[in-house]
C-alpha cells in the first residue's frame, strides 16, 4: 500500500476548536478552576492565626513585653495554596496552548473573514475583552496565592515558640484568590466559545463565497464530438496498373 504525503501530515481533527479534544480540555480547565477554588477555601479555613501572650512576671510589666504565638505550623494552608497555584497555572497553560494550536490550524478560514463586517468587529471586541480580563484575573489570583505561600512557609519550624512579631495572612485573602481563579477559568471558557463562534461564521461565509463563485462562473463552449463510423464495404483505390492496360506480349511474324 502506497504512503502519500497526506498520510504523513498530522491529523487536524484533534486540534480543531470544535473537536472532542477541545471540549474535553475546556471541561478539564473548568474542573481545575473549581478544584483551585475549593483548595483556596480550605486554605482560608486552616490559615494560621496569632495569639498574644504576656511575658511579664506575676502580671507586672507593660504591654510591650507581650509576644505572639502561631495557632499552627501552616503546613495545611501552605499545601492547599501551593496546589491551587500549580493547578491554576496548568489550567491556563492547557487552555491557551490548545487555542493557539487550533487557531493557527484554522487560520486560512479566519484570514478570509471580512474584518469590516459587524459580526467580525463584535467578536473581535469580545475576544479582546475576554483575553485581557482572563490574564488579569489569572495574574491577581497567582499573586495572592504566592503571597499566602510565602507567609505560611515562614513559620514551619518552632511555630509554637513565642515571638516578638508574627506575620499572618489577612482574613479573606485566600477566598479572594479562589474567586479570581474561578473567574479566570470561566473567562477562558468564554474566550474559547467566542473563538469557536468566529471560526464557524468565517467558515460559513467562505462556503457562501465559494458557492457564489461557482454559480457566477461562465460555462465553457461545448467541444465538438466526433463519432467514428465503420464502413461495411470500403472502396479500394485503383492502382495505376488497373487504369492503363498492360502491353500485349504476342509475337508478330513479317513476311
C-alpha distance (Angstrom), angle and dihedral (degrees) to the residues before:
residue distance angle dihedral
X1 . . .
X2 3.80 . .
X3 3.81 118.9 .
X4 3.79 113.7 -138.4
X5 3.78 131.0 -160.4
X6 3.81 90.3 -105.5
X7 3.80 89.9 60.0
X8 3.79 91.1 55.8
X9 3.80 94.6 50.6
X10 3.84 117.2 94.6
X11 3.78 115.1 -101.4
X12 3.79 112.7 -103.3
X13 3.79 94.6 -164.5
X14 3.80 91.9 85.9
X15 3.80 94.4 46.7
X16 3.79 96.6 49.2
X17 3.80 118.0 114.1
X18 3.80 92.0 -125.3
X19 3.80 95.2 45.9
X20 3.79 125.8 112.4
X21 3.79 89.2 -109.4
X22 3.78 90.8 59.7
X23 3.80 92.8 49.4
X24 3.80 91.0 47.4
X25 3.79 93.0 50.6
X26 3.80 92.6 48.1
X27 3.81 90.8 51.0
X28 3.80 89.0 47.4
X29 3.80 89.8 51.8
X30 3.81 92.0 52.7
X31 3.81 91.4 47.5
X32 3.79 90.8 51.0
X33 3.79 89.3 51.0
X34 3.81 91.2 51.7
X35 3.81 89.6 48.3
X36 3.81 90.5 51.6
X37 3.81 90.0 50.3
X38 3.80 91.5 52.2
X39 3.80 91.5 47.5
X40 3.79 90.2 50.9
X41 3.80 90.4 52.3
X42 3.80 89.6 50.6
X43 3.80 90.5 49.6
X44 3.80 90.2 50.1
X45 3.79 91.7 51.0
X46 3.81 93.8 49.3
X47 3.79 100.0 36.4
X48 3.78 117.4 135.8
X49 3.78 118.6 -96.0
X50 3.77 131.5 -166.7
X51 3.79 130.8 -123.5
X52 3.80 120.2 -166.6
X53 3.80 118.0 -140.8
X54 3.76 128.5 -174.9
X55 3.80 118.3 -121.4
X56 3.83 95.9 -168.3
X57 3.79 115.1 121.4
X58 3.83 116.9 -114.5
X59 3.79 90.2 -2.7
X60 3.79 91.9 -64.2
X61 3.72 121.4 127.3
X62 3.77 140.7 65.6
X63 3.76 128.1 -72.3
X64 3.80 88.7 -107.2
X65 3.76 88.4 74.7
X66 3.83 91.5 65.8
X67 3.77 119.9 112.2
X68 3.78 132.5 -162.3
X69 3.77 129.5 -121.8
X70 3.79 125.8 -162.7
X71 3.78 118.7 -125.3
X72 3.79 92.6 -138.2
X73 3.76 145.4 -0.4
X74 3.79 93.4 -100.7
X75 3.80 95.1 -126.8
X76 3.80 95.1 125.5
X77 3.83 97.7 49.9
X78 3.80 89.4 41.0
X79 3.82 91.6 54.7
X80 3.81 93.3 45.6
X81 3.80 93.5 47.3
X82 3.82 92.8 46.8
X83 3.83 91.9 50.2
X84 3.80 91.0 48.1
X85 3.81 90.2 49.3
X86 3.81 92.8 52.1
X87 3.82 94.1 40.9
X88 3.80 93.4 53.1
X89 3.81 91.0 48.1
X90 3.83 91.0 50.9
X91 3.81 91.4 48.9
X92 3.79 92.4 53.0
X93 3.81 92.9 44.0
X94 3.80 93.4 51.0
X95 3.80 94.7 44.7
X96 3.80 98.3 47.0
X97 3.81 94.8 40.0
X98 3.79 91.7 54.1
X99 3.80 92.7 45.4
X100 3.80 91.3 49.4
X101 3.82 91.6 52.3
X102 3.81 93.6 43.4
X103 3.80 94.7 48.8
X104 3.82 92.2 46.4
X105 3.82 90.3 52.8
X106 3.81 91.9 49.3
X107 3.82 95.3 42.7
X108 3.87 96.0 114.7
X109 3.80 90.2 61.3
X110 3.80 92.3 46.9
X111 3.81 93.8 45.5
X112 3.80 92.1 57.2
X113 3.78 90.7 54.1
X114 3.79 114.4 112.3
X115 3.85 105.7 -113.8
X116 3.81 92.2 -161.2
X117 3.80 94.7 61.0
X118 3.80 119.6 107.3
X119 3.79 93.6 -121.2
X120 3.82 92.0 51.4
X121 3.79 92.7 51.7
X122 3.80 93.3 46.0
X123 3.80 94.4 48.7
X124 3.80 91.3 44.5
X125 3.79 91.2 55.8
X126 3.79 91.3 46.5
X127 3.79 93.0 49.0
X128 3.81 91.5 48.1
X129 3.80 91.8 48.9
X130 3.81 94.0 48.6
X131 3.80 92.7 44.7
X132 3.81 93.7 50.6
X133 3.80 96.6 43.8
X134 3.81 91.5 45.5
X135 3.79 92.7 57.6
X136 3.80 92.6 42.5
X137 3.81 92.7 52.9
X138 3.79 90.4 43.9
X139 3.80 92.4 52.0
X140 3.82 94.3 47.1
X141 3.80 92.5 46.9
X142 3.79 93.1 49.0
X143 3.82 92.0 48.0
X144 3.81 91.6 52.0
X145 3.79 91.7 48.2
X146 3.79 91.2 47.2
X147 3.80 90.4 51.8
X148 3.79 90.5 50.7
X149 3.79 91.9 49.3
X150 3.79 93.0 50.1
X151 3.83 93.5 49.1
X152 3.79 96.4 44.7
X153 3.80 92.1 47.9
X154 3.81 91.6 56.6
X155 3.82 97.1 78.4
X156 3.79 105.2 35.7
X157 3.81 90.5 122.6
X158 3.80 126.0 52.6
X159 3.78 90.3 1.8
X160 3.83 92.5 154.4
X161 3.80 93.1 55.3
X162 3.85 114.6 103.0
X163 3.77 113.2 -110.0
X164 3.78 133.8 -170.2
X165 3.83 91.7 -125.8
X166 3.78 134.8 18.8
X167 3.78 130.6 -166.6
X168 3.80 117.2 -148.5
X169 3.78 138.3 169.9
X170 3.76 115.7 -98.2
X171 3.76 115.9 -114.0
X172 3.79 113.3 -89.5
X173 3.82 97.4 20.9
X174 3.81 94.8 113.3
X175 3.81 90.7 43.9
X176 3.79 90.1 53.3
X177 3.81 89.8 50.2
X178 3.81 89.7 51.7
X179 3.81 91.5 50.8
X180 3.80 91.2 50.7
X181 3.81 90.5 48.3
X182 3.79 91.8 51.4
X183 3.80 91.3 46.2
X184 3.80 89.9 50.3
X185 3.79 95.2 57.7
X186 3.81 93.3 44.5
X187 3.80 91.5 50.7
X188 3.81 89.3 47.6
X189 3.81 89.3 53.1
X190 3.81 89.7 49.9
X191 3.81 89.1 51.6
X192 3.80 89.9 51.7
X193 3.81 92.2 50.5
X194 3.81 90.6 48.2
X195 3.81 91.8 51.8
X196 3.82 90.4 47.0
X197 3.80 91.4 51.1
X198 3.80 91.5 48.5
X199 3.79 91.0 50.7
X200 3.80 93.3 50.7
X201 3.81 92.8 48.1
X202 3.82 91.6 48.9
X203 3.80 91.5 48.6
X204 3.80 90.5 49.5
X205 3.80 91.7 50.9
X206 3.79 90.7 47.9
X207 3.82 91.3 52.2
X208 3.81 91.0 49.9
X209 3.81 90.5 48.4
X210 3.80 91.6 52.0
X211 3.80 92.0 48.8
X212 3.80 90.5 51.2
X213 3.81 91.3 50.3
X214 3.79 91.9 49.5
X215 3.81 92.2 48.0
X216 3.80 95.7 46.7
X217 3.81 95.5 44.4
X218 3.89 112.0 113.1
X219 3.77 116.2 -112.5
X220 3.78 115.3 -118.6
X221 3.83 121.9 -120.4
X222 3.79 114.2 -93.1
X223 3.72 114.3 -102.3
X224 3.83 118.1 -122.7
X225 3.74 114.1 -100.6
X226 3.76 119.5 -141.3
X227 3.77 122.7 -159.1
X228 3.77 120.9 -160.8
X229 3.80 112.4 -141.8
X230 3.77 118.6 -167.3
X231 3.80 116.7 -137.6
X232 3.77 117.8 -134.0
X233 3.85 98.2 -150.8
X234 3.74 109.5 25.3
X235 3.79 114.5 -165.9
X236 3.75 112.9 -121.1
X237 3.73 117.7 -136.1
X238 3.75 114.5 -113.2
X239 3.71 116.8 -118.9
X240 3.82 122.1 -133.2
X241 3.75 89.8 -107.0
X242 3.79 91.2 64.0
X243 3.79 92.6 51.2
X244 3.78 99.0 49.7
X245 3.83 117.2 48.6
X246 3.70 118.5 -120.8
X247 3.80 116.8 -111.7
X248 3.75 116.4 -95.6
X249 3.74 116.3 -104.9
X250 3.83 96.8 -154.1
X251 3.80 119.5 128.1
X252 3.85 122.2 -132.2
X253 3.87 127.5 -152.4
X254 3.82 119.2 -150.4
X255 3.81 118.5 -151.2
